[in-house]
């Protein structure tokens, strides 16, 4: 983890130009809206970009760059961009920008979190006389046509780079202005533009004078990386930061801060986001591809005891990937059964030795376990989960990494056995990108795709495809339960608890909205001190 060497620059360098200064625990990766990998980057995109549509905290799809939500007819929809929408150098935002983003996301040489949002579109066309009126042709007539759309990129700045570098994996991303020159005017469509950028340290946002929406009342916002959660309170008290991003901010600390009288100048905003914290399993791993072992691990964990001990019982144990706020959610009984876990391991040849460690053919049953280094709650939970494993004879080999490395590199590339982190199940959204076998990232597809579980199931693939074609919401809810049932029966992932994200901001700040993700900072142009 890089040292946060610039944490104290606000006292001197920025004293003459006051700004809202937000600390963020999880380190962001590149800020390219197609190829970013981490939740930290996703959480700050609203500062810099505007997408075609926007999902509010209730899950409703609303127009953003688009002036309205069109109808789908014969696999086509005509999207019209706001006439005032411009890039941060004054260049109009047009269909050419959207087409470029779709082409970049469709490239086999460009990494992205989800392929699905690009593959479901086959063409983006427009008339030269009406460059903001885009006719989009879809591969199918799915109800998901109006959400999970490609972002929009400035073709006048990125097209030439893409056309000349799209020859091998990673070349375009490394050459993009978002990586090489992130302060270039014209890269941003949101209320702010980047004026200073240092990965692992800070980003400085200033007002985008060409933003088509409401002009932000706060002209400068500084995002600072804070490497350790243990320093957050002292930085708030000393006014080195004036707020904390939800990403990486552990719930136990959020609950403590909310009850801390010494933090009377701050408000902890709790978001009921659709996120669960879980043990993500590499289902292609030579050891963990065995269902009995995944099941034994799941049965060994006392989730109720964990949430009571470390979260004060304020967050609920999870036995499902489905959000508690989703219509499809239903509570399930606890899976904790260490006796059955031991029986499964014994039955499959893993026998305890005198020290209590299970062995087969002389080899101990040891599993590498990763989580985000520097986030105390996750590291503490990890130790407790390892203790549960040890009770049934399974050893842990802890190998933690900085979030940017763990979530941006190791997990997508399958360089893990089990990892503890959070994931989102949005209401009424395609799940193909997370669980379809075509979305397993590999070196053959530039590590694109969100199926980091590397889970393969013909039944699941067919169900996910059917889910995207079902226009009835009630029928989709039933299908979502079936998707969840498959994942839980196969123990492809082990949910631990339902998260409730928290954002800390000054009490004097108004206009704060909940985000759809729970971790994002929604509509910062509405913030006012």
ABEGO torsion letter per residue (X at the ends): XBBBAAAAAAAAAAAABBBBBBBBABBBBBABAAABABAAAAAAAAAABBBABBBBAAGBBBBBABABBBBBBGGBBBBBBBAABBBAAGBBBBAAAAAAAAAAAABAABBBABAAAAAABABBBBBAABAABBBBBBABBBAAAABGBBBBBBAAAAAAAAAAABABBGAAAAABAAAABAABBGABABABBBABBBBGABBBBBBBAABABBBBABABBBBBBBABAAAAAAAAAAGABABBBABGBBAAAAAAAAABAAAAABBBBBBBBABBBBBBBBAABAAAABAAAAAAAAAABBAAAAAAAAAGGABBBBABABBAABAABBBBBBABBAAAAAAAAAAAGBBBBAAGBBBBGGBBBBBBBBBBBGBAAAAAAAAAAAAAAAAAGBBBBBBBBBAAAAAAAAAAAGBBABBBBBBBBBBGBBAAAAABAAABBBAAAGGBEABAAGBBBAAAAAAAAAAAABABAAAAAAAAAAAAAAAAAAGABBBABBBBBBBBBBAABBGBBBBAAGABBBGAAABBX
